[in-house]
Amino acid sequence: MKSLRLLCRPGCFVKEVSMISTSSNKIDEIVVPDEIETYVSMPSCLLQGCSNDLIIFRADGGNHFTHYGIYEGMFLIFDVSKDFKDGRLSCYLNNSGDDRPKFKVSDKPLDGYRHFGRLVASMKNYEV
């Protein structure tokens, strides 16, 4: 089982952020420990071929990637060890210091943002 920590960032492009607890410095320098809300676990078999440097977002802010099968409310799992790949969704980090969202998802590089990992899995969240 991989242990994840769940974070909440209200008002951003993403609602919630989860991370592997044995994360890299790349992740640790971005995450504020006070934002950790809870811990969750995920079977390793669901993340084969991935590093332990994962970050998970809940998609928010509209259905901009339906052609990739991504809809608002889904969990998006990014591996920060994987480089940008043309035609694949990636996570980007706002490094300009302005008031734009801290994290964004895109299939192409974004001005004022740096690449922060490539999408390796997504999960639909059904409400009961």
C-alpha positions in Angstrom: 0.0 0.0 0.0 1.2 3.5 -0.8 0.3 6.0 1.9 -1.0 9.4 0.7 -1.6 12.6 2.5 -4.7 14.6 1.6 -4.5 18.4 1.4 -7.1 21.1 0.7 -6.4 24.3 -1.2 -9.7 26.2 -1.5 -10.1 28.6 -4.4 -7.6 27.1 -6.7 -7.9 25.2 -10.0 -7.9 22.0 -7.9 -9.8 21.4 -4.7 -7.8 18.8 -3.0 -4.2 17.6 -3.2 -2.9 14.2 -2.1 0.7 13.1 -1.9 2.8 10.1 -1.2 4.2 10.5 2.3 7.7 9.5 1.2 7.8 12.4 -1.2 10.8 14.0 -2.8 12.3 17.4 -2.1 10.5 18.7 -5.3 7.1 18.0 -3.6 8.2 18.9 -0.1 9.3 22.4 -1.1 5.8 23.2 -2.4 3.5 21.6 0.2 2.8 23.5 3.5 2.5 20.9 6.3 -0.5 22.8 7.8 -2.5 22.0 4.7 -2.5 18.3 5.4 -6.0 17.2 6.2 -5.9 13.4 6.4 -4.0 10.3 5.3 -5.3 7.8 2.8 -3.9 4.5 1.3 -3.9 3.2 -2.2 -2.8 -0.3 -3.4 0.6 -0.2 -5.2 -0.9 -2.4 -8.0 -2.9 0.6 -9.2 0.3 2.7 -9.7 2.6 0.3 -11.4 5.5 2.0 -13.2 5.2 5.1 -11.1 7.7 6.5 -8.7 7.0 7.4 -5.1 6.9 11.1 -6.1 3.1 11.3 -6.7 0.7 14.2 -6.2 -3.0 13.9 -6.6 -5.5 16.7 -7.4 -9.2 16.7 -7.6 -10.2 18.4 -10.8 -12.0 21.7 -10.4 -12.8 24.8 -12.4 -14.7 23.3 -15.3 -14.7 20.4 -17.8 -11.8 21.5 -20.0 -10.3 18.1 -20.7 -13.3 15.9 -21.5 -11.6 14.8 -24.7 -9.0 13.1 -22.4 -11.9 11.6 -20.3 -11.3 14.0 -17.4 -14.3 15.6 -15.8 -14.7 17.9 -12.8 -14.5 16.0 -9.5 -12.1 13.3 -10.7 -8.9 12.5 -8.9 -5.8 13.2 -11.2 -2.6 11.4 -10.2 0.6 13.0 -11.4 4.1 11.5 -11.1 6.5 14.4 -10.6 9.5 12.3 -11.7 8.0 12.0 -15.3 8.9 14.7 -17.8 6.6 16.5 -20.1 5.4 14.4 -23.1 3.7 16.0 -26.1 0.0 15.2 -26.2 -0.2 14.1 -22.5 -1.7 16.0 -19.6 0.8 17.5 -17.1 0.6 19.4 -13.8 2.1 22.9 -13.8 3.1 25.1 -10.8 2.7 28.9 -10.9 6.2 30.2 -10.3 5.5 33.9 -11.2 4.2 34.8 -7.8 1.0 36.4 -9.2 -2.6 35.7 -8.1 -3.2 33.0 -10.8 -4.0 29.5 -9.5 -1.0 27.8 -7.9 -1.5 24.6 -9.9 -3.0 24.1 -13.4 -3.4 21.1 -15.7 -2.5 21.4 -19.4 -1.4 19.4 -22.4 1.1 22.1 -23.4 3.6 24.3 -21.6 2.0 27.4 -19.8 3.7 30.8 -19.6 4.5 31.6 -15.9 4.2 28.0 -14.9 6.8 25.3 -14.6 6.2 21.6 -15.3 5.5 19.7 -12.1 4.7 16.1 -13.2 2.8 14.1 -15.9 -0.6 12.5 -15.5 -0.3 8.8 -14.8 -3.8 7.9 -13.7 -7.2 9.3 -13.1 -10.1 8.1 -10.9 -13.8 8.9 -11.1 -15.3 9.9 -7.7 -18.9 8.8 -7.4 -21.1 10.4 -4.8 -23.3 8.0 -2.8 
